[in-house]
Amino acid sequence: MFMALVFLVLLSMLAIVASQHALLQERMAGSLRNTLQARMSAETALRGAEYKLWSLAGQVGTRLHCEEAAVTQDDGCVVYHPDGAPYAVNGAVTKFQTAAGWIDNVGVAYTGPIGGGYTPALAKNPVYIIEDLGSERPPGVGGLHESGNTGPNNDGQVNMHIYRITARATGGNANVVSVVQSTFNVPVRP
């Protein structure tokens, strides 16, 4: 009887350890899933903003509504001035690009190509901002320039405009935030 009790206690301890290990594995898998969801939704918002810029570039006379002192609410655009208020330590752009947690009331929510949104699969819809970095310049003139086949010094004389896009997104858990960024140039139509 005593031996049976000892074996019962040992088997119970083994079962408890095994269930704790399985629970830990489940939590790790959930965390990885949230991280991947956040990354993929941020990338999706980034590509959506790039598509928006590219489609606007194809329309003559259509531009973003960029402001110098703030990020606009309609298209999330701001003119890049490193000494401006949005780029200060507590400025909207600086917070958006560097904050560890979620940022409310900055940027434009990306709700997908048909506008249905991504919640409840995600804790929040992804958000992006677009920074207007200006026109490309010929080599040797200013900081931003392109000198390849589409550069302004070639026979084609393509006028290109540069934008920096930053996107933030969550996974299924609002505490998991991913931030991605790209630089995108589009042709400027007269």
C-alpha positions as CSV (number, residue, x, y, z in Angstrom):
1,M,0.0,0.0,0.0
2,F,2.8,2.4,0.9
3,M,4.6,1.7,-2.4
4,A,1.4,2.4,-4.3
5,L,1.0,5.7,-2.6
6,V,4.6,6.7,-3.4
7,F,4.1,5.8,-7.1
8,L,0.9,7.7,-7.1
9,V,2.6,10.8,-5.7
10,L,5.4,10.5,-8.3
11,L,3.0,10.0,-11.2
12,S,1.0,13.0,-10.0
13,M,4.1,15.2,-9.8
14,L,5.1,14.0,-13.3
15,A,1.7,14.9,-14.7
16,I,1.8,18.4,-13.1
17,V,5.2,19.1,-14.6
18,A,4.1,17.9,-18.0
19,S,1.0,20.1,-17.9
20,Q,3.0,23.1,-16.9
21,H,5.4,22.5,-19.7
22,A,2.5,22.2,-22.2
23,L,1.0,25.4,-20.9
24,L,4.3,27.2,-21.3
25,Q,4.6,26.0,-24.9
26,E,1.1,27.2,-25.6
27,R,1.9,30.7,-24.2
28,M,5.0,30.8,-26.3
29,A,3.1,29.9,-29.5
30,G,0.5,32.5,-28.7
31,S,3.1,35.1,-28.2
32,L,4.8,34.2,-31.5
33,R,1.4,34.4,-33.3
34,N,0.7,37.9,-31.9
35,T,4.2,39.0,-32.9
36,L,3.7,37.7,-36.5
37,Q,0.2,39.2,-36.7
38,A,1.6,42.6,-35.7
39,R,4.4,42.5,-38.2
40,M,2.2,41.3,-41.1
41,S,-0.5,43.9,-40.4
42,A,2.2,46.7,-40.1
43,E,3.6,45.6,-43.5
44,T,0.1,45.5,-45.0
45,A,-0.5,49.1,-43.8
46,L,2.9,50.1,-45.2
47,R,2.1,48.6,-48.6
48,G,-1.4,50.2,-48.5
49,A,0.1,53.6,-48.0
50,E,2.6,53.0,-50.8
51,Y,-0.3,52.0,-53.1
52,K,-2.1,55.2,-52.1
53,L,0.9,57.3,-53.0
54,W,1.4,55.5,-56.3
55,S,-2.2,55.8,-57.3
56,L,-2.3,59.5,-56.4
57,A,0.8,60.0,-58.5
58,G,-1.1,58.8,-61.5
59,Q,-3.7,61.5,-61.2
60,V,-2.8,64.9,-62.6
61,G,-2.9,67.7,-60.0
62,T,-3.8,65.4,-57.1
63,R,-1.6,65.7,-54.0
64,L,-1.6,64.8,-50.3
65,H,-2.7,67.4,-47.8
66,C,0.6,67.7,-45.9
67,E,1.2,70.2,-43.2
68,E,4.4,71.5,-41.6
69,A,3.2,71.8,-38.0
70,A,1.1,68.6,-37.6
71,V,0.2,65.2,-39.0
72,T,-3.0,65.7,-41.0
73,Q,-6.1,63.7,-40.0
74,D,-7.3,63.0,-43.5
75,D,-4.2,61.3,-45.1
76,G,-1.7,61.2,-42.2
77,C,0.9,63.4,-44.0
78,V,3.4,65.8,-42.5
79,V,6.2,67.8,-44.2
80,Y,9.6,66.8,-42.9
81,H,11.3,69.6,-41.0
82,P,13.6,68.1,-38.4
83,D,13.4,71.2,-36.3
84,G,9.6,71.4,-36.4
85,A,7.2,70.6,-33.6
86,P,6.2,67.1,-34.8
87,Y,9.9,66.1,-34.6
88,A,10.6,67.4,-31.1
89,V,11.1,65.0,-28.2
90,N,7.4,64.8,-27.4
91,G,6.3,65.6,-31.0
92,A,3.7,63.4,-32.7
93,V,6.1,62.0,-35.3
94,T,8.8,61.2,-32.8
95,K,6.3,59.4,-30.5
96,F,4.7,57.5,-33.4
97,Q,8.1,56.2,-34.6
98,T,9.6,55.4,-31.2
99,A,7.0,54.7,-28.5
100,A,6.9,51.2,-27.1
101,G,3.1,51.0,-26.7
102,W,0.2,52.0,-28.8
103,I,-0.3,55.6,-29.9
104,D,-3.8,57.1,-30.3
105,N,-4.9,60.0,-32.4
106,V,-1.8,60.1,-34.7
107,G,-1.9,58.9,-38.3
108,V,-4.6,57.2,-40.4
109,A,-6.0,53.8,-39.7
110,Y,-5.5,51.4,-42.5
111,T,-8.7,49.3,-42.9
112,G,-7.7,47.2,-45.9
113,P,-8.5,47.5,-49.6
114,I,-12.3,47.2,-49.1
115,G,-12.3,49.2,-45.9
116,G,-13.7,46.5,-43.6
117,G,-10.9,46.7,-41.1
118,Y,-9.0,44.0,-39.3
119,T,-10.6,43.9,-35.9
120,P,-11.5,41.6,-34.1
121,A,-8.6,39.5,-35.4
122,L,-6.3,42.3,-34.3
123,A,-6.6,44.4,-31.2
124,K,-6.5,47.6,-33.2
125,N,-6.4,48.4,-36.9
126,P,-2.9,49.3,-38.2
127,V,-2.1,53.0,-38.5
128,Y,0.4,54.9,-40.7
129,I,1.9,58.3,-41.2
130,I,3.5,59.7,-44.4
131,E,6.4,62.2,-44.2
132,D,6.9,64.4,-47.3
133,L,10.7,64.5,-47.7
134,G,10.6,66.7,-50.8
135,S,11.7,66.3,-54.4
136,E,14.9,64.5,-55.5
137,R,17.7,66.8,-56.6
138,P,20.5,66.2,-59.1
139,P,23.7,64.8,-57.7
140,G,25.7,67.4,-55.7
141,V,22.6,69.5,-55.0
142,G,21.2,69.0,-51.5
143,G,20.9,65.7,-49.6
144,L,18.3,63.7,-51.5
145,H,19.1,62.8,-55.0
146,E,18.9,59.9,-57.5
147,S,21.5,59.3,-60.2
148,G,20.2,56.1,-61.8
149,N,18.2,55.6,-65.0
150,T,15.2,57.5,-63.6
151,G,17.3,60.3,-62.1
152,P,16.7,63.9,-62.9
153,N,20.0,64.2,-64.8
154,N,19.0,61.7,-67.4
155,D,17.4,62.4,-70.8
156,G,13.9,61.4,-69.4
157,Q,13.9,64.2,-66.9
158,V,11.6,62.3,-64.5
159,N,10.7,64.5,-61.5
160,M,10.5,62.2,-58.4
161,H,9.1,63.0,-55.0
162,I,10.3,61.1,-51.8
163,Y,8.1,60.0,-48.9
164,R,8.9,58.1,-45.7
165,I,6.1,55.9,-44.5
166,T,5.9,54.6,-40.9
167,A,3.3,52.0,-39.9
168,R,2.3,50.7,-36.5
169,A,0.2,47.6,-35.8
170,T,-0.8,45.3,-33.0
171,G,-1.4,41.6,-33.0
172,G,-4.4,40.0,-31.3
173,N,-3.0,41.4,-28.0
174,A,-2.8,45.2,-27.8
175,N,0.5,44.9,-25.9
176,V,2.3,43.5,-28.9
177,V,3.2,46.4,-31.3
178,S,5.3,46.3,-34.5
179,V,6.6,49.4,-36.2
180,V,7.9,49.3,-39.8
181,Q,9.2,52.0,-42.1
182,S,10.0,52.5,-45.8
183,T,11.1,55.2,-48.1
184,F,9.1,55.5,-51.3
185,N,9.5,57.7,-54.3
186,V,6.8,58.5,-56.9
187,P,6.8,60.5,-60.1
188,V,5.3,64.0,-59.8
189,R,2.8,64.8,-62.5
190,P,2.5,68.4,-63.6
